[in-house]
């Protein structure tokens, strides 16, 4: 069984019954019989929308906006809010309950409070009636649920993006392959550090480097590798609803011990605790590092940068893989989500029209418009049924189309022809689309914990610091376990208990 199938939405999530039975196999395919544009028998829907500004604000009545309005039978009134001020503006709207018909939000405590206060329509029971939204993997909606219910449409982002970006020429020269075990990672890191993979006669390379954010957030290197080795994504939950943090599991501890060993043997950069992420990237760009933990589409940009300094360099990308096969720690799967306020959309009939608009944006015509632009202006067709940007089309797309793309529900690989690219670019794009087959989700992502809300950052920093001290040899195994005990006493036990209570409540 694939990893993601073990983490289907909870039974209390209304969308589960209707969505997970709808084939995700539609993803990546273009409808052979695309729907016609919206009927003009009905008056256009006046639709006010508040979304974040991405780059320059598109001109009102632009060709892209006109195409959207014509296809969806709407009259759009878009309020573009500068990103730096966006959350503050949303908070003002929530406080006054004066909102447009569609509002982009992020899952912050203020938004969750607004949802729990009944400001937005619950849409979960209706989603099965919309072919494009119901065709998406239910985990997208699970990841924005509140108390098991769905109140918005995600701005979809691929969840299984995590990948290994590596110097294929170096591994080939040393007769190595991408490792799939803890011992394998040690051997490859050692060889890339000591065996002169660049053949310059100097001891100036590393297999892997860490930076000061190595154990933080969705991109945590420890989490990504532990998941690949069969571990959990941030938290595990047993059949009784008991939660355990990743750092109390064997797989995570094995990864921590791996980096401790690499550090002790000077096979890992000794300054990782203070090294900025940008500086770590520069080390790869200048042929000083052989492997990066990144996302699959980073392979192309990495190759482009390396070619400027090392023309013979060959970069490749690979999935995280271990004893159980490919396993990718899931990301949240969205860049926020679109909610529909009850104060602006007052009837269920209008609600259904708004949902119809959002669903039509994922039809082949609209997916192509939002992901590729306008034919002849931004892109052209190739002889093998792919699309490619023409002339200065990509840069024009960034100005004219990207602001809409980044704020509307579309997903690369769904209802759009593939983009012609260099091989590593095409490989990375496909890997990110296919990654959803292998995701391991965080079962606590949408659960509630008062202690976490109040003290989570402090408690996380305590554990992160302990992990750094352990890797650097400043504390031993016993002292590291003492740090975990302190975390539990300082609030960790409460978080685990509160997660269990939230989880059990949802399962009823």
GIQUI-V982855 format. One record per pair of residues at least 24 apart in sequence whose ideal C-beta (glycine too) atoms are under 10 Angstrom apart, sorted by the first residue. I is the first residue (numbers start at 1). J is the second residue. Records with the same first field share a line. If there is no record, write none. Layout:
I=J + J
//
This chain:
2=325 + 326 + 327 + 436 + 437 + 438 + 439 + 440
3=160 + 227 + 230 + 233 + 324 + 325 + 326 + 327 + 328 + 329 + 330 + 437 + 438 + 439 + 440 + 441
4=137 + 139 + 159 + 160 + 327 + 328 + 330 + 435 + 436 + 437 + 438 + 439 + 440 + 441
5=437 + 439
6=440 + 441 + 443
7=138 + 139 + 142 + 233 + 237 + 330 + 439 + 440 + 441 + 442 + 443 + 445
8=137 + 138 + 139 + 142 + 441
9=124 + 137 + 138 + 139 + 140 + 141 + 142 + 143 + 145 + 148 + 150 + 441 + 446 + 506
10=142 + 145 + 148 + 443 + 446 + 447 + 503 + 506 + 507
11=148 + 506 + 507 + 508
12=145 + 147 + 148 + 149 + 503 + 505 + 506 + 507 + 508
13=124 + 138 + 141 + 142 + 145 + 147 + 148 + 149 + 150 + 446 + 506
14=122 + 123 + 124 + 125 + 126 + 127 + 128 + 141 + 145 + 148 + 149 + 150
15=123 + 124 + 125 + 126 + 127 + 128 + 133 + 134 + 138 + 140 + 141 + 142 + 145 + 148 + 149 + 150
16=124 + 138 + 141 + 142 + 145 + 148 + 150
17=124 + 125 + 128 + 138
18=124 + 125 + 126 + 127 + 128 + 129 + 134 + 138
19=124 + 127 + 128 + 133 + 134 + 135 + 136 + 137 + 138 + 139 + 140 + 141 + 142 + 150
20=134 + 137 + 138 + 139 + 141 + 142
21=128 + 134 + 138
22=127 + 128 + 131 + 133 + 134 + 135 + 136 + 137 + 138
23=134 + 135
24=135 + 136 + 137 + 138 + 139 + 414 + 436 + 437
25=135
26=131 + 132 + 134 + 135 + 136 + 414 + 415
27=135 + 136 + 137 + 411 + 413 + 414 + 415 + 433 + 434 + 436
28=411 + 412 + 413 + 414 + 415 + 416 + 418 + 430 + 433 + 434
29=135 + 364 + 413 + 414 + 415 + 416
30=363 + 364 + 367 + 368 + 385 + 414 + 415 + 416 + 417 + 418
31=131 + 132 + 363 + 364 + 365 + 367 + 415
32=364
33=364
34=363 + 364 + 365 + 368 + 415
35=71 + 131 + 132 + 360 + 363 + 364 + 365
36=71 + 363 + 365
37=67 + 70 + 71 + 72 + 73 + 360 + 363 + 365 + 366
38=69 + 70 + 71 + 72 + 73 + 74 + 353 + 356 + 357 + 360
39=73
40=70 + 73
41=73
42=73 + 353
43=73 + 75
44=69 + 70 + 72 + 73 + 74 + 75 + 76
45=69 + 72 + 73 + 74 + 75 + 76 + 101 + 350 + 353 + 354 + 356 + 357
46=74 + 75 + 76 + 77 + 101 + 350
47=72 + 74 + 75 + 76 + 77 + 78 + 100 + 101 + 102 + 344 + 345 + 350 + 353 + 354 + 357 + 358
48=75 + 76 + 77 + 78 + 79 + 99 + 100 + 101 + 102 + 103 + 344 + 345
49=74 + 76 + 77 + 78 + 79 + 80 + 100 + 101 + 102 + 103 + 104 + 338 + 354 + 357 + 407 + 408
50=77 + 78 + 79 + 80 + 81 + 86 + 89 + 90 + 93 + 99 + 100 + 101 + 102 + 103 + 104 + 105 + 338 + 341 + 407
51=78 + 79 + 80 + 81 + 86 + 100 + 102 + 103 + 104 + 155 + 336 + 338 + 403 + 404 + 406 + 407 + 408
52=80 + 81 + 82 + 83 + 84 + 85 + 86 + 87 + 89 + 90 + 104 + 106 + 155 + 335 + 336 + 403 + 406 + 407
53=79 + 80 + 81 + 82 + 83 + 84 + 85 + 86 + 403 + 406 + 407
54=80 + 83 + 398 + 399 + 402 + 403 + 404 + 405 + 406 + 407
55=83 + 398 + 399 + 400 + 402 + 403 + 406
56=80 + 398 + 399 + 400 + 403
57=81 + 82 + 403
58=399 + 400 + 401 + 402 + 403 + 404
59=400
62=400 + 401 + 403 + 404
63=369 + 373 + 374 + 377 + 400 + 401
64=369 + 370 + 373 + 374 + 377 + 378 + 397 + 400 + 401 + 403 + 404 + 405
65=400 + 404
67=365 + 366 + 369 + 370 + 373 + 374 + 404
68=357 + 360 + 361 + 365 + 366 + 369 + 370 + 404 + 408
71=357 + 360 + 361 + 363 + 365 + 366 + 369
72=353 + 356 + 357 + 358 + 359 + 360 + 361 + 363 + 366
73=353 + 356 + 357 + 360
74=353 + 354 + 356 + 357 + 360
76=102 + 357 + 404
77=101
78=102 + 403 + 404 + 407
79=103
80=403 + 407
86=336
87=111
90=114 + 336
93=119 + 341 + 343
94=119 + 120 + 341
96=343
97=341 + 342 + 343 + 344
98=341 + 343 + 344
99=339 + 340 + 341 + 342 + 343 + 344 + 345
100=340 + 341 + 343 + 344 + 345
101=340 + 341 + 343 + 344 + 345 + 346 + 350 + 351 + 353 + 354 + 357
102=152 + 153 + 338 + 339 + 340 + 341 + 344 + 345 + 354 + 357 + 358 + 407 + 408
103=152 + 336 + 337 + 338 + 339 + 340 + 341 + 344
104=152 + 155 + 335 + 336 + 337 + 338 + 339 + 406 + 407 + 408
105=144 + 151 + 152 + 336 + 337 + 338 + 339
106=144 + 155 + 332 + 334 + 335 + 336 + 337
107=143 + 144 + 145 + 146 + 152 + 332 + 334 + 336 + 337 + 445 + 446
108=336
109=448 + 453
111=144 + 146 + 151 + 152 + 336 + 337 + 339
112=146 + 147 + 151 + 446 + 448 + 453
113=146
114=146 + 151 + 339 + 341
115=144 + 145 + 146 + 147 + 149 + 151 + 152 + 339
116=146 + 147 + 149 + 151 + 448
118=151 + 342
119=151 + 339 + 340 + 341 + 342 + 343
120=146 + 151 + 152 + 339 + 340 + 341 + 342 + 343 + 345
121=150 + 151 + 152 + 339 + 340 + 341 + 342 + 345 + 348 + 350 + 351 + 354 + 355
122=146 + 149 + 150 + 151 + 152 + 340 + 342 + 351
123=149 + 150 + 151 + 152 + 153 + 338 + 339 + 340 + 351 + 352 + 354 + 355 + 358
124=148 + 149 + 150 + 151 + 152
125=149 + 150
126=150 + 348 + 351 + 352 + 355
127=153 + 355 + 359
129=352 + 355 + 356 + 359
130=352 + 355 + 356 + 358 + 359 + 360 + 362
131=359 + 360 + 362 + 363
132=358 + 359 + 360 + 361 + 362 + 363 + 364 + 366 + 367 + 409 + 410 + 411 + 414 + 415
133=355 + 358 + 359 + 361 + 362 + 409
134=359
135=359 + 362 + 411 + 414 + 415
136=333 + 362 + 409 + 411 + 414 + 436
137=333 + 411 + 436 + 437 + 439
139=330 + 332 + 333 + 436 + 439 + 441 + 445
140=332 + 333 + 334 + 337 + 409 + 411 + 436
141=333 + 334 + 337
142=333 + 441 + 443 + 445 + 446
143=330 + 331 + 332 + 333 + 334 + 337 + 441 + 442 + 445 + 446
144=332 + 333 + 334 + 336 + 337 + 338 + 339 + 445 + 446
145=445 + 446 + 447 + 506
146=446 + 448
147=446 + 447 + 448 + 502 + 505 + 506
148=446 + 502 + 505 + 506 + 507 + 508
149=506
150=337
151=337 + 338 + 339 + 340
152=334 + 336 + 337 + 338 + 339 + 340 + 358 + 409
153=334 + 337 + 338 + 339 + 340 + 354 + 355 + 358 + 359 + 361 + 362 + 408 + 409
154=332 + 333 + 334 + 335 + 336 + 337 + 338 + 409 + 411
155=333 + 334 + 335 + 336 + 337 + 338 + 405 + 406 + 407 + 408 + 409 + 410 + 411
156=333 + 334 + 335 + 337 + 362 + 408 + 409 + 410 + 411 + 412 + 414
157=331 + 332 + 333 + 334 + 335 + 336 + 411 + 412 + 432
158=295 + 296 + 297 + 330 + 331 + 333 + 411 + 412 + 413 + 429 + 431 + 432 + 433 + 434 + 435 + 436 + 439
159=218 + 328 + 329 + 330 + 331 + 332 + 333 + 334 + 432 + 435 + 436 + 438 + 439 + 441
160=295 + 296 + 319 + 320 + 326 + 327 + 328 + 329 + 330 + 331 + 333 + 431 + 432 + 433 + 434 + 435 + 436 + 437 + 438 + 439 + 440
161=218 + 219 + 294 + 295 + 296 + 297 + 298 + 328 + 329 + 330 + 331 + 333 + 428 + 431 + 432 + 433 + 435 + 436 + 439
162=218 + 219 + 221 + 223 + 224 + 225 + 227 + 228 + 293 + 294 + 295 + 296 + 319 + 320 + 327 + 328 + 329 + 330 + 331 + 431 + 432 + 435 + 438 + 439
163=224 + 292 + 293 + 294 + 295 + 296 + 297 + 298 + 299 + 317 + 318 + 319 + 320 + 328 + 427 + 428 + 431 + 432 + 435
164=224 + 225 + 228 + 291 + 292 + 293 + 294 + 296 + 299 + 316 + 317 + 318 + 319 + 320 + 321
165=284 + 290 + 291 + 292 + 293 + 294 + 295 + 296 + 297 + 298 + 299 + 300 + 301 + 302 + 303 + 315 + 316 + 317 + 318 + 424 + 428
166=192 + 207 + 208 + 284 + 289 + 290 + 291 + 292 + 293 + 294 + 299 + 302 + 314 + 315 + 316 + 317 + 318
167=192 + 197 + 198 + 205 + 207 + 284 + 287 + 289 + 290 + 291 + 292 + 302 + 306 + 310 + 313 + 314 + 315 + 316
168=290 + 299 + 303 + 313 + 314 + 315 + 316 + 317 + 318 + 424
169=197 + 198 + 287 + 290 + 306 + 310 + 312 + 313 + 314 + 315 + 316
170=195 + 196 + 197 + 198 + 199 + 205 + 207 + 287 + 289 + 290 + 291 + 313 + 314
171=197 + 207 + 290 + 291 + 314 + 316 + 318
172=197 + 314 + 316
173=197 + 198 + 199
174=290
176=207 + 290
177=318
178=291 + 316 + 317 + 318 + 319 + 320 + 321
179=207 + 225 + 228 + 291 + 318 + 321 + 322
180=228 + 229 + 318 + 319 + 320 + 321 + 322 + 323 + 325 + 326
181=228 + 229 + 254 + 321 + 322 + 323
182=225 + 226 + 228 + 229 + 251 + 254 + 255 + 257 + 258 + 261 + 322 + 323
183=258
184=322
185=225 + 228 + 229 + 255 + 258 + 259 + 262 + 291 + 322
186=257 + 258 + 259 + 261 + 262 + 265 + 267
188=290 + 291
189=258 + 259 + 261 + 262 + 265 + 267 + 268 + 290 + 291
190=261 + 262 + 265 + 267
191=267 + 290
192=267 + 289 + 290 + 291
193=262 + 265 + 266 + 267 + 268 + 269 + 289 + 290
194=265 + 266 + 267
197=287 + 290
198=287 + 288 + 290 + 310 + 312 + 313
200=287
203=266
204=286 + 287 + 288
205=283 + 287 + 288 + 289 + 290
206=262 + 266 + 267 + 268 + 269 + 280 + 283 + 284 + 288 + 289 + 290 + 291
207=262 + 267 + 268 + 289 + 290 + 291
208=258 + 259 + 262 + 267 + 268 + 269 + 272 + 280 + 289 + 290 + 291 + 292 + 293
209=268 + 269 + 271 + 272 + 275 + 279 + 280 + 281 + 283 + 284 + 288 + 289 + 290 + 291 + 292
210=259 + 262 + 263 + 268 + 269 + 271 + 272 + 273 + 275 + 277 + 280 + 293 + 468 + 471
211=269 + 271 + 272 + 273 + 274 + 275 + 276 + 277 + 278 + 279 + 280 + 281 + 283
212=271 + 272 + 273 + 274 + 275 + 276 + 277 + 279 + 280 + 464 + 468
213=275 + 276 + 277 + 280 + 464
214=259 + 272 + 273 + 275 + 277 + 280 + 293 + 464 + 467 + 468 + 471
215=247 + 252 + 255 + 256 + 259 + 460 + 463 + 464 + 465 + 467 + 468 + 471
216=460 + 461 + 464
217=331 + 460
218=329 + 330 + 331 + 332 + 442
219=277 + 293 + 294 + 295 + 329 + 331
220=246 + 252 + 293 + 329 + 464 + 467
221=255 + 259 + 292 + 293
222=246 + 247 + 251 + 252 + 253 + 255 + 256 + 258 + 259 + 293 + 464 + 467 + 471
223=247 + 252 + 255 + 293 + 329 + 440 + 442
224=255 + 293 + 294 + 320 + 327 + 328 + 329
225=251 + 252 + 254 + 255 + 256 + 258 + 259 + 293 + 320 + 322 + 329
226=250 + 251 + 252 + 253 + 254 + 255 + 256 + 320 + 322 + 327 + 329 + 440
227=251 + 252 + 255 + 320 + 322 + 324 + 327 + 328 + 329 + 330 + 438 + 439 + 440
228=255 + 293 + 319 + 320 + 321 + 322 + 323 + 324 + 325 + 326 + 327 + 328 + 329 + 438 + 440
229=254 + 255 + 258 + 320 + 321 + 322 + 323 + 324 + 327
230=254 + 322 + 323 + 324 + 325 + 327 + 440
231=255 + 322 + 327 + 329 + 440
232=329 + 440 + 441 + 442 + 443
233=327 + 328 + 329 + 330 + 331 + 439 + 440 + 441 + 442 + 443 + 444 + 445
234=329 + 330 + 440 + 441 + 442 + 443 + 444 + 445
235=441 + 442 + 443 + 444 + 445 + 447 + 495 + 496 + 499
236=442 + 443 + 444
237=442 + 443 + 444 + 447 + 496 + 499 + 500 + 503
238=500
240=500 + 503 + 504
241=443 + 499 + 500 + 501 + 502 + 503 + 504 + 505 + 506 + 507
242=496 + 497 + 499 + 500 + 503
243=443 + 444 + 447 + 449 + 495 + 496 + 497 + 498 + 499 + 500 + 502 + 503
244=496 + 499
245=444 + 459 + 460 + 463 + 484 + 487 + 488 + 492 + 495 + 496 + 499
246=329 + 442 + 463
247=463 + 464 + 466 + 467 + 480 + 483 + 484 + 487 + 492
248=463 + 481 + 484 + 487 + 488 + 492 + 496
251=322 + 323
252=467
253=470 + 477 + 480 + 481
256=466 + 467 + 470 + 471 + 480
257=470 + 471 + 477
258=471
259=467 + 468 + 470 + 471 + 472
260=467 + 470 + 471 + 472 + 473 + 476 + 477 + 480
261=471
262=471
263=470 + 471 + 472 + 473
264=471 + 472 + 473
268=471 + 472
270=472
272=468 + 471 + 472
273=465 + 468 + 469 + 471 + 472
281=305
284=315
285=309 + 310 + 313
286=310
287=312 + 313
291=318
292=317
293=320
294=428
295=331 + 428 + 431 + 432 + 435
296=328 + 424 + 425 + 427 + 428 + 429 + 430 + 431 + 432 + 433 + 434 + 435
297=412 + 421 + 424 + 425 + 427 + 428 + 429 + 430 + 431 + 432
298=424 + 428
299=422 + 423 + 424 + 425 + 427 + 428 + 429 + 431
300=421 + 422 + 423 + 424 + 425 + 426 + 427 + 428 + 429
301=424 + 425 + 428
302=424 + 428
303=422 + 423 + 424 + 425 + 428
304=422 + 424 + 425
314=424
315=424
316=423 + 424 + 427 + 428
317=424 + 427 + 428 + 431 + 432
318=427 + 431
319=431 + 434 + 435 + 438
320=435 + 438 + 440
321=438
324=440
325=438
326=431 + 434 + 435 + 437 + 438 + 439
327=438 + 439 + 440
328=431 + 432 + 434 + 435 + 436 + 437 + 438 + 439 + 440
329=438 + 439 + 440 + 441 + 442
330=435 + 436 + 438 + 439 + 440 + 441 + 442 + 445
331=435 + 439 + 441 + 442
332=441 + 442 + 445 + 446
333=411 + 436 + 439 + 441 + 445
334=409
335=406 + 407
336=406 + 407
337=409
338=407 + 408 + 409
357=408
358=408 + 409
359=409
361=404 + 405 + 408 + 409 + 410
362=408 + 409 + 410 + 411 + 414 + 415 + 416
363=415
364=414 + 415 + 416 + 417
365=415 + 416
366=404 + 408 + 409 + 410 + 415 + 416
367=405 + 408 + 409 + 410 + 411 + 412 + 413 + 414 + 415 + 416 + 417
368=410 + 415 + 416 + 417
369=401 + 404 + 405 + 408 + 410 + 416
370=401 + 402 + 404 + 405 + 406 + 407 + 408 + 409 + 410 + 416
371=397 + 401 + 402 + 405 + 410 + 411 + 412 + 413 + 414 + 415 + 416 + 417 + 419
372=397 + 401 + 405 + 416 + 417 + 419
373=397 + 398 + 400 + 401 + 402 + 405
374=400 + 401
377=401
379=417 + 419 + 420
380=420
381=417 + 420
382=417 + 418 + 419 + 420
384=417 + 418 + 420
385=417 + 418
386=417 + 418 + 419 + 420 + 421 + 426
387=416 + 417 + 418 + 419 + 420
388=418 + 419 + 420 + 421
389=419 + 420 + 421
411=436
443=499 + 503
444=495 + 496 + 498 + 499 + 500 + 502 + 503
446=502 + 506
447=495 + 498 + 499 + 500 + 501 + 502 + 503 + 505 + 506
448=498 + 499 + 501 + 502 + 503 + 505 + 506
449=491 + 494 + 495 + 496 + 497 + 498 + 499 + 500 + 501 + 502
450=494 + 495 + 498
451=490 + 491 + 492 + 493 + 494 + 495 + 496 + 497 + 498 + 499
452=491 + 492 + 494 + 495 + 498 + 499
453=495 + 498
454=491 + 494
455=490 + 491 + 492 + 494 + 495
456=491 + 495
458=490 + 491
459=486 + 487 + 488 + 490 + 491 + 492 + 494 + 495
460=487
462=486 + 487 + 490 + 491 + 492
463=487 + 492
//
